[in-house]
Amino acid sequence: MLADTSSRPLSDAAFEKAQKVIPGGVNSPARAFGAVGGTPVHMASGEGPWLTDVDGNRYVDFVGSWGPHILGHRHPAVMEAIADALTRSTSFGAPTPAETDLAELVVEAVPSVEQVRMTNSGTEAGMSAVRLARGATGRDKVVKFAGNYHGHVDSLLVSAGSGALTLGHPSSPGVPAGCTQDTVVLDYNNPQQLEAAFKKYPDQIAGVFLEPVCGNMGVVTPTEEFLNALRDLCTRHGALLAFDEVMCGFRVAYGGAQARFGVTPDLTMLGKVIGGGMPVGAYGGPAEVMKHVSPVGSVYQAGTLSGNPVAMACGVATLKALRDGDVYERLEALAARLEAGLTDAIEAAGVEACVQRVGSMLTLFFTAGPVENLMDAQKSDVERFAKYFHGMLDRGVYLPCSQYEAMFVSAAHTEELIDATVAAAKEVLGTLA
Ligand SMILES: *Cc1c(COP(=O)(O)O)cnc(C)c1O
């Protein structure tokens, strides 16, 4: 089922060429293989759970474009909706019914969302949500958690892993200290630190931003105590609780993490799955919060291509397929099978590692675990991860190229493919002990 995919001369040549005209040869650093070494694979096509590279090698895909392809590549209903939209135009710069269709699907699905504004990326959704939280509360400070990623938003691009209650230092040149001086970085799964922050900055915190299932330091699950304490503290101190569901929205449940855990935020950011592979982000919440957004309110936010009709058609078809199918049971069963198989493989190989999973998101950490925050995640043996990654890549399994990422199962995967992946992992882990 899986073949030797280790020969990739055309991919190597394509990367050489790309590096001359694109910084690092990539349009997003996460694709660059920086953490694992080697040359990024240039892809030619995808079909269901499969990717084919420019050399004609075929891989089973556990990246899914970093989350959007929950239905696999080229789902027939999605392809049909895109083709139909293309018969009208690629963009109007005026309202179209498809925007309301996608907004209605989001509002019906996501418990806390009554109104939603479309953007072109998760980053834009995050940036706009920060502005809205500040505009709606008249406060400046925002809280984020170490190891959580909210896009490359200046004010949230803060050195992860900073000690509790230290104000943020920018983690990229080009972000002035002024942009992050109002950002407070705390440890995930530690509600006592948030309580202390509200004491230290009374009536100053506009919003508390988090990934309610964390995927961007590898998969880390929030404790029930943590989520409940966050909700309670935000309510008591008049701050907005903002769930960044760009990755986990429509992924860990149709209504996202908030539906799965029964905790209701004041603001929600979406992306990835809602675009079905097209550039779409969104932020939403109760009408009482969203009324502050321009043109109704005075918090300005805009986009020439926001709500693009082709992207909306793709998103609408994706969400309808998720709503009307038995997709989430299938994802749960397949991902549980993968988790069990990988856990067995780890044990058989005698390697120090653990698997953490929520729904169809999972990470194999090369540390004993459990991983509850960034400090735990950073105990991972990333050199071992790099060897594991390349071993799997050469055996036809395409994984995220960093220890600190989630792998995704799609509804197009099959039990046979999961078992073949586990067999490959057994082989590779056996060489790492
Ligand atoms: C991917 C991601 C983002 C950023 O989305 P982009 O579309 O890449 O800008 C923000 N937050 C989370 C949780 C993400 O996983």
The ligand as an SDF file (V2000), in Angstrom:
LIG
                    3D

 15 15  0  0  0  0  0  0  0  0999 V2000
   -3.2860   28.3170   11.7760 C   0  0  0  0  0  0  0  0  0  0  0  0
   -3.6580   29.0660   12.9700 C   0  0  0  0  0  0  0  0  0  0  0  0
   -3.7680   30.4610   12.9610 C   0  0  0  0  0  0  0  0  0  0  0  0
   -3.3630   31.3120   11.7790 C   0  0  0  0  0  0  0  0  0  0  0  0
   -4.1380   31.0850   10.6580 O   0  0  0  0  0  0  0  0  0  0  0  0
   -3.5420   31.5090    9.2210 P   0  0  0  0  0  0  0  0  0  0  0  0
   -4.6560   31.2210    8.2620 O   0  0  0  0  0  0  0  0  0  0  0  0
   -2.3190   30.6810    9.0110 O   0  0  0  0  0  0  0  0  0  0  0  0
   -3.2090   32.9530    9.2760 O   0  0  0  0  0  0  0  0  0  0  0  0
   -4.2380   31.0860   14.0980 C   0  0  0  0  0  0  0  0  0  0  0  0
   -4.5830   30.3760   15.1930 N   0  0  0  0  0  0  0  0  0  0  0  0
   -4.4800   29.0420   15.2420 C   0  0  0  0  0  0  0  0  0  0  0  0
   -4.9120   28.3140   16.4610 C   0  0  0  0  0  0  0  0  0  0  0  0
   -3.9970   28.3390   14.1460 C   0  0  0  0  0  0  0  0  0  0  0  0
   -3.8670   27.0150   14.2140 O   0  0  0  0  0  0  0  0  0  0  0  0
  1  2  1  0
  2  3  1  0
  2 14  2  0
  3  4  1  0
  3 10  2  0
  4  5  1  0
  5  6  1  0
  6  7  2  0
  6  8  1  0
  6  9  1  0
 10 11  1  0
 11 12  2  0
 12 13  1  0
 12 14  1  0
 14 15  1  0
M  END
$$$$
